Amino acid sequence: MPNPMTSGSFADLLDKRVTKLFYQELDELPDRIGDFYGMETSQDSFEKWSEVGAIGDFSEFTGTVIYQSQSQGYDTIVTHKEWANGFQIERKLYDDDRHGIWERKPSNLAQAYRRTQQGHAARLFNNAFSVDTMFYVNSEAVALCSDSHTTTSGASVASGFDNLTTASLSAVSVGALRTQMRGFRGDIAERISVMPNKIVVPIDLQDRAIEIVNSQKQPDTANNNKNPQDGRYQLIDWEYLTDTNNWFMIDDKMMKQWAVWFSRVPLEFGQAEEFDTFVAKWRAYCRYSTGIFNWRFIGGSQVS
C-alpha cells in the first residue's frame, strides 16, 4: 500500500474513536458556568458595555412634565481570549498498546478543557477582592467586592455602596450580609431591589454552611428561637474556590444579568497526521471571555 494511504488511514482509523471518547468524558464532567453567568454568543472581537445612570423618582404632575437627565455610567470592555490544547499518538504506541494508554488521552484533554473553563469562571469569586483585568476592564477600577465603590452621578456613596465584609461564616454574619445587600443603592443613590437567594462557599465551608441555612433552630446556641436563615438560600459549594475561608452571597437573577460569559468561538476539535513520522495529532480550540458590568448582585466576605 502506498505511503500516503497508509499514513492517512492511521489517523482516520482512530478519529471517530478519539472524538467519541473526548465528548463522552466532556459530557460527564460537571460544568457550573451556567450557575453563575448569563450565557451569550459574541460576533465581535470584543464587547463594550456602557452603563447609563438611573432616572429619578416621579414628581407630582402640575401641568408640565419634568424631564430628567441621566449620567453616563462606567464602561466595561471585554476582550475574548484564545485557548488551545492537544495531544498526539504515535503509530507504534497505538499498535503495541495493551493497557489503554492512548484511550486515556482524549479523556485527559476533555478534563483539561473543563478544568480550564471552570477555573476561569471561578475568577469571579477568587479575584473578587482585587481588580481583575484578565478578561475585562471596567472604568470604575475597583474590586468587584469593595467598600470603595463610586458613582458618576455625583450622588453620595456614604450608604449602600459597600459590598465587602470580613466576617467569618456564621448565622449572624449571613444575616448581616443579607441586610447589607438589601440596602444597596443605585447610580443616583436610589433604592433598588436586591434579593439575595444563594450562598457560595468553598468545599471547606460546606458543612458549616449547611448548618446555617438548613437548621430550623438557631445554630450554636442553647436558645430555641427560630433560625431566620432556614430555607432562605440555595447553597452552592464549589471546589474551584481557592480560599478556604472566603464566602459570598448573590442575587441569582441580577447576577446572570450583570455577569456574562461570552462564547466567541465554540469548542472545535480537529485532527491531522504527520506524513513522515506516523504521528497523529488532535487539537482543541476555543475563544471566550467573561465580563462583569455591575457589582450590585454580590456581597463578599474576605476573611483574614
ChimeraX attribute file (.defattr): number of C-alpha atoms within 10 A of each C-alpha:
attribute: neighborCount
match mode: 1-to-1
recipient: residues
	/A:1	5
	/A:2	6
	/A:3	10
	/A:4	10
	/A:5	10
	/A:6	12
	/A:7	19
	/A:8	16
	/A:9	13
	/A:10	17
	/A:11	23
	/A:12	14
	/A:13	10
	/A:14	15
	/A:15	18
	/A:16	11
	/A:17	12
	/A:18	20
	/A:19	16
	/A:20	13
	/A:21	19
	/A:22	21
	/A:23	16
	/A:24	14
	/A:25	17
	/A:26	20
	/A:27	11
	/A:28	10
	/A:29	13
	/A:30	10
	/A:31	14
	/A:32	16
	/A:33	17
	/A:34	12
	/A:35	12
	/A:36	19
	/A:37	24
	/A:38	19
	/A:39	17
	/A:40	12
	/A:41	13
	/A:42	16
	/A:43	11
	/A:44	10
	/A:45	12
	/A:46	17
	/A:47	17
	/A:48	16
	/A:49	15
	/A:50	14
	/A:51	15
	/A:52	15
	/A:53	18
	/A:54	18
	/A:55	14
	/A:56	14
	/A:57	8
	/A:58	10
	/A:59	8
	/A:60	9
	/A:61	8
	/A:62	7
	/A:63	6
	/A:64	7
	/A:65	10
	/A:66	11
	/A:67	9
	/A:68	10
	/A:69	10
	/A:70	14
	/A:71	16
	/A:72	15
	/A:73	18
	/A:74	19
	/A:75	16
	/A:76	21
	/A:77	18
	/A:78	25
	/A:79	23
	/A:80	23
	/A:81	17
	/A:82	12
	/A:83	15
	/A:84	13
	/A:85	14
	/A:86	19
	/A:87	15
	/A:88	16
	/A:89	19
	/A:90	17
	/A:91	16
	/A:92	10
	/A:93	12
	/A:94	16
	/A:95	8
	/A:96	8
	/A:97	12
	/A:98	9
	/A:99	8
	/A:100	9
	/A:101	11
	/A:102	17
	/A:103	17
	/A:104	14
	/A:105	19
	/A:106	25
	/A:107	20
	/A:108	17
	/A:109	22
	/A:110	23
	/A:111	16
	/A:112	15
	/A:113	20
	/A:114	19
	/A:115	16
	/A:116	12
	/A:117	16
	/A:118	19
	/A:119	16
	/A:120	17
	/A:121	22
	/A:122	19
	/A:123	16
	/A:124	20
	/A:125	21
	/A:126	18
	/A:127	16
	/A:128	23
	/A:129	17
	/A:130	13
	/A:131	16
	/A:132	18
	/A:133	14
	/A:134	15
	/A:135	17
	/A:136	19
	/A:137	19
	/A:138	23
	/A:139	11
	/A:140	18
	/A:141	15
	/A:142	17
	/A:143	18
	/A:144	29
	/A:145	26
	/A:146	21
	/A:147	15
	/A:148	15
	/A:149	17
	/A:150	18
	/A:151	19
	/A:152	14
	/A:153	16
	/A:154	11
	/A:155	13
	/A:156	14
	/A:157	18
	/A:158	10
	/A:159	11
	/A:160	21
	/A:161	24
	/A:162	23
	/A:163	24
	/A:164	23
	/A:165	21
	/A:166	14
	/A:167	19
	/A:168	16
	/A:169	19
	/A:170	16
	/A:171	21
	/A:172	14
	/A:173	15
	/A:174	22
	/A:175	12
	/A:176	14
	/A:177	22
	/A:178	18
	/A:179	14
	/A:180	19
	/A:181	26
	/A:182	17
	/A:183	18
	/A:184	21
	/A:185	20
	/A:186	18
	/A:187	26
	/A:188	19
	/A:189	20
	/A:190	14
	/A:191	13
	/A:192	15
	/A:193	14
	/A:194	22
	/A:195	16
	/A:196	23
	/A:197	16
	/A:198	17
	/A:199	23
	/A:200	22
	/A:201	27
	/A:202	20
	/A:203	19
	/A:204	17
	/A:205	17
	/A:206	16
	/A:207	11
	/A:208	15
	/A:209	24
	/A:210	14
	/A:211	18
	/A:212	25
	/A:213	23
	/A:214	19
	/A:215	17
	/A:216	16
	/A:217	18
	/A:218	21
	/A:219	20
	/A:220	10
	/A:221	8
	/A:222	8
	/A:223	9
	/A:224	10
	/A:225	11
	/A:226	12
	/A:227	16
	/A:228	16
	/A:229	20
	/A:230	17
	/A:231	14
	/A:232	13
	/A:233	18
	/A:234	16
	/A:235	18
	/A:236	18
	/A:237	17
	/A:238	17
	/A:239	13
	/A:240	19
	/A:241	23
	/A:242	17
	/A:243	15
	/A:244	13
	/A:245	19
	/A:246	24
	/A:247	27
	/A:248	23
	/A:249	25
	/A:250	24
	/A:251	20
	/A:252	20
	/A:253	16
	/A:254	20
	/A:255	21
	/A:256	18
	/A:257	16
	/A:258	16
	/A:259	20
	/A:260	23
	/A:261	21
	/A:262	24
	/A:263	19
	/A:264	21
	/A:265	17
	/A:266	12
	/A:267	14
	/A:268	11
	/A:269	16
	/A:270	12
	/A:271	18
	/A:272	15
	/A:273	20
	/A:274	13
	/A:275	14
	/A:276	9
	/A:277	10
	/A:278	17
	/A:279	19
	/A:280	22
	/A:281	17
	/A:282	21
	/A:283	16
	/A:284	17
	/A:285	16
	/A:286	18
	/A:287	18
	/A:288	23
	/A:289	23
	/A:290	25
	/A:291	27
	/A:292	23
	/A:293	23
	/A:294	18
	/A:295	20
	/A:296	25
	/A:297	23
	/A:298	25
	/A:299	26
	/A:300	25
	/A:301	24
	/A:302	18
	/A:303	14
	/A:304	8
